[in-house]
Amino acid sequence: MATGTEPQPKSGTAPGGGVRDGTRAAIAAAHLRTDRWWLAPAATAAGLLAFVVYSTWRAFANADYYQAPYVSPFYSPCLADNCEPMRSGPNWEIFGSWWGLSPALLVLIFPLGFRLTCYYYRKAYYRGFWASPPACAVAEPHKKYTGETRFPLVLQNIHRYFFYAAVPVAGILTYDTVLAFRDEHYEWGHMGLGTLVFLVNIVLIWAYTLSCHSCRHIVGGKLKHFSRHPVRYRMWQWVGKLNARHMLLAWASLVSVALCDLYVYLLASSAFDDPRLF
């Protein structure tokens, strides 16, 4: 057995917790990385924090979320009685006049819950905000590790059910994109810059949703013989190709949904008029 690999605790003291306890290799430095390993978690934290601040402001604003024919994805479907009237739009007055808060708070829980429990986003905010761990080969500062077995992280296990909820929400946003082929007078056969913004956003939303690990498991999981299920096998391959780009799609769709909301906000607040392509 090699000697000198396990430092002994000082006399009268107990070993430390976490990865720096008495079983850690006898390396004086906290880690051996010499590159700027902290840039990635810092940039991730900054990007996620910017989205949280922006989306919180817009969700509680309860204003400037509809400019015919566009409706902000943060407010669709609109489930309260206090929603702005949207002709042929996603107005479902499930919650009556007693609901006085922003209607966005009724629907955002589903797409945000889907992203919050997403396997990639877990890695992103675990590293960016909790330093658990901050980077590969860099020890985390926590003294113990319980994984996702305790509240509230045990709720991460309901990610599949948020996926079930995210699919119909994406379907409704697809309907909103179809409605974007109208003009401000609700006449069909028109296309503005906002239509392109909505098209890009819905493509990225669907790509991110279908690249989900839960979707991949639902499509091809529990199959012992792919040869007996050629259709599911082909679908599993398609989802697998998207899944390989899940991180890229997660960020691209996060940015696109924020920009889509910002575009509607600028139109509704009369910052500029929607340029018409035809």
C-alpha positions in Angstrom: 0.0 0.0 0.0 1.4 3.4 -0.9 2.2 5.7 1.9 1.8 9.5 2.2 -1.4 9.6 0.1 -3.7 10.2 2.9 -2.9 13.1 5.3 -3.6 12.4 8.9 -5.7 14.8 10.9 -3.8 16.9 13.4 -3.8 15.8 16.9 -7.0 16.8 18.8 -8.9 17.7 15.7 -11.5 15.8 13.7 -11.2 15.4 9.9 -12.9 18.1 7.8 -16.0 17.4 5.8 -16.7 16.9 2.2 -14.0 16.1 -0.3 -11.3 17.7 1.9 -11.7 15.2 4.7 -9.0 12.7 5.9 -9.4 10.4 2.9 -8.4 13.1 0.3 -5.1 12.7 -1.5 -2.2 14.7 0.1 -2.3 17.6 -2.3 -1.9 21.0 -0.7 -3.7 22.9 -3.4 -7.5 23.0 -3.6 -7.2 21.9 -7.3 -4.6 21.7 -10.0 -6.4 23.6 -12.7 -4.5 26.6 -14.0 -6.9 27.8 -16.7 -9.8 30.3 -16.1 -12.2 27.6 -15.0 -14.4 30.0 -13.2 -15.4 31.9 -16.4 -17.9 29.2 -17.5 -19.9 29.0 -14.2 -19.7 32.8 -13.8 -21.1 33.4 -17.3 -23.8 30.8 -16.8 -24.9 32.4 -13.5 -24.9 35.9 -15.1 -27.0 34.6 -18.1 -29.5 32.8 -15.9 -29.7 35.7 -13.5 -30.4 38.2 -16.3 -33.3 36.0 -17.5 -34.7 35.6 -14.0 -34.7 39.4 -13.5 -36.2 40.1 -16.9 -38.9 37.4 -16.7 -39.9 38.3 -13.2 -40.4 42.0 -14.2 -42.4 41.0 -17.2 -44.5 38.4 -15.4 -45.6 40.9 -12.7 -46.0 43.8 -15.1 -49.4 42.7 -16.3 -49.2 45.2 -19.2 -47.9 45.6 -22.8 -48.1 41.9 -23.6 -50.5 42.1 -26.6 -50.3 44.0 -29.8 -52.4 42.6 -32.6 -51.7 40.1 -33.9 -48.9 39.2 -31.5 -49.2 37.9 -27.9 -46.2 37.5 -25.6 -45.3 33.9 -24.9 -45.1 34.8 -21.2 -48.9 35.4 -21.2 -50.1 32.6 -23.5 -52.5 31.1 -22.9 -54.2 33.8 -20.9 -56.2 32.1 -18.2 -57.7 34.9 -16.2 -60.7 37.2 -16.6 -58.4 40.3 -16.4 -56.6 39.4 -19.7 -56.6 41.8 -22.6 -59.1 40.7 -25.2 -57.3 39.0 -28.0 -59.4 38.2 -31.1 -59.2 34.5 -31.9 -56.3 34.4 -29.4 -55.6 32.2 -26.4 -58.2 33.7 -24.1 -59.4 31.1 -21.7 -61.1 32.7 -18.7 -60.7 29.8 -16.3 -59.9 32.1 -13.4 -62.6 34.7 -12.7 -62.5 38.3 -11.6 -61.3 37.3 -8.2 -57.8 36.8 -9.7 -56.2 40.2 -9.5 -52.6 39.4 -10.2 -50.9 39.1 -13.5 -52.3 36.2 -15.7 -48.7 35.3 -16.6 -48.3 33.8 -13.1 -50.9 31.2 -14.0 -49.1 29.7 -17.0 -45.4 30.5 -16.5 -45.1 27.8 -13.8 -45.3 25.1 -16.5 -42.5 26.2 -18.9 -40.4 27.5 -16.0 -40.9 24.3 -14.0 -39.9 22.3 -17.1 -36.6 24.3 -17.4 -35.9 24.4 -13.7 -36.0 20.6 -13.5 -34.3 20.0 -16.9 -31.1 17.9 -16.6 -29.0 20.5 -18.3 -30.3 23.5 -16.3 -29.7 21.5 -13.1 -26.0 21.2 -14.0 -26.0 24.9 -15.0 -27.4 26.4 -11.8 -25.9 23.8 -9.5 -22.5 24.9 -10.8 -23.2 28.6 -11.4 -25.0 29.4 -8.1 -24.3 26.6 -5.6 -20.7 25.6 -6.7 -21.8 22.0 -6.6 -19.2 21.5 -8.0 -18.1 24.8 -9.7 -16.2 23.0 -12.5 -14.7 19.7 -13.4 -11.8 18.7 -11.2 -12.6 21.6 -8.8 -13.8 20.5 -5.4 -17.0 21.9 -4.1 -17.0 23.8 -0.8 -19.9 21.8 0.8 -19.1 19.5 3.6 -21.7 16.9 2.7 -23.6 15.7 -0.4 -27.1 14.4 -0.3 -27.9 14.6 -4.0 -31.5 15.0 -4.9 -32.9 12.8 -2.1 -34.2 15.6 0.2 -36.6 18.5 -0.1 -36.6 20.6 -2.2 -34.3 18.9 -4.7 -36.3 15.7 -4.5 -38.9 17.6 -6.6 -36.5 17.4 -9.5 -37.9 13.9 -10.1 -41.1 15.3 -11.5 -39.3 16.6 -14.5 -41.2 14.2 -16.8 -44.5 15.6 -15.6 -43.4 19.1 -16.4 -42.5 17.8 -19.9 -46.1 16.6 -20.3 -47.3 20.1 -19.4 -44.7 21.8 -21.6 -45.9 20.0 -24.8 -49.4 21.5 -24.8 -47.9 24.9 -24.0 -45.6 24.6 -27.0 -48.7 23.6 -29.0 -50.5 26.8 -27.9 -47.4 28.9 -28.8 -47.5 27.3 -32.2 -51.1 28.4 -32.6 -50.0 31.9 -31.6 -47.4 31.8 -34.4 -50.0 30.9 -36.9 -52.1 33.9 -35.8 -49.0 36.0 -36.4 -49.7 35.7 -40.2 -52.4 38.3 -39.8 -52.1 42.1 -39.8 -53.2 44.5 -37.1 -56.7 44.3 -38.5 -56.8 40.5 -38.2 -56.7 40.0 -42.0 -54.9 36.9 -43.1 -52.1 36.6 -45.6 -49.7 39.1 -44.1 -46.3 38.8 -42.5 -44.3 41.2 -40.4 -40.9 41.2 -38.7 -42.7 39.9 -35.6 -43.9 36.9 -37.6 -40.3 35.9 -38.2 -39.5 36.4 -34.5 -42.3 34.1 -33.6 -41.3 31.5 -36.2 -37.7 31.4 -34.9 -38.9 31.2 -31.3 -41.4 28.3 -31.9 -38.8 26.3 -33.8 -36.3 26.6 -31.0 -39.0 25.9 -28.3 -40.0 22.7 -30.1 -36.4 21.7 -30.6 -35.6 22.2 -27.0 -38.7 20.5 -25.8 -38.2 17.4 -28.0 -34.5 17.2 -27.2 -35.4 16.6 -23.5 -34.0 13.5 -21.9 -37.5 12.5 -20.7 -38.8 12.8 -24.3 -35.9 10.5 -25.5 -36.8 8.0 -22.8 -40.5 8.1 -23.5 -39.9 7.5 -27.2 -37.4 4.7 -27.0 -37.1 3.7 -23.3 -37.9 0.2 -22.0 -37.4 -1.4 -25.4 -35.4 -4.6 -25.4 -35.4 -5.1 -29.1 -35.3 -2.0 -31.4 -35.7 -4.3 -34.4 -39.2 -5.0 -33.3 -40.1 -1.4 -33.0 -38.7 0.3 -36.1 -40.9 3.4 -35.9 -40.0 4.1 -32.3 -36.3 3.3 -33.0 -36.3 5.9 -35.8 -38.0 8.5 -33.6 -35.5 7.7 -30.8 -32.6 8.3 -33.2 -34.1 11.7 -34.2 -34.6 12.7 -30.6 -31.1 11.5 -29.8 -29.6 13.8 -32.4 -31.5 16.7 -30.9 -30.5 15.6 -27.4 -26.8 15.8 -28.3 -27.4 19.6 -28.7 -29.6 20.0 -25.7 -27.4 22.6 -24.0 -27.3 24.7 -27.1 -31.0 24.5 -27.6 -31.7 25.3 -24.0 -29.8 28.6 -24.2 -31.1 29.4 -27.7 -34.7 28.9 -26.8 -34.2 30.8 -23.5 -32.9 33.8 -25.4 -35.5 33.5 -28.1 -38.5 33.4 -25.8 -37.2 36.5 -23.9 -36.6 38.4 -27.2 -40.0 37.4 -28.4 -41.6 38.9 -25.3 -39.4 42.0 -25.6 -40.5 42.5 -29.2 -44.2 42.4 -28.2 -43.5 44.7 -25.3 -41.8 47.3 -27.6 -44.7 47.1 -30.0 -47.4 47.4 -27.3 -45.6 50.3 -25.6 -45.5 52.1 -29.0 -41.7 52.1 -29.1 -41.9 51.3 -32.9 -44.2 49.8 -35.4 -44.0 46.3 -36.7 -42.3 46.4 -40.2 -44.4 44.6 -42.7 -42.8 42.2 -45.2 -46.0 41.7 -47.2 
